[in-house]
Amino acid sequence: MRILQNIVEAIGSRLYDFDLDRVLNCIKKGVDHINRFVREISYFLINAVFLASANVLSNQIGQEIDQKHEKAFREFCNDLVPIVA
């Protein structure tokens, strides 16, 4: 999980160029895991996803919002927000 967190932090918003179903399945299993440390790192991974996604919806100077990334981010959030809640 820590390695996955580091990968997400390293690739940033390019995260949405990939199929995230496996990542989501890993997170879902992790947040319900019996071991509290696995649950904790699962939430750190979710935090890394949100931090990496910080610029997906913002329009920085000279850059346009990538519609593909925005759509993927919104779909992924539909799954992540209930987990965090």
Summary of the structure (lengths in Angstrom):
residues: 85
radius of gyration: 13.2
end to end distance: 20.4
largest distance: 46.8
contacts: 212
relative contact order: 0.18
helix: 73%
strand: 0%
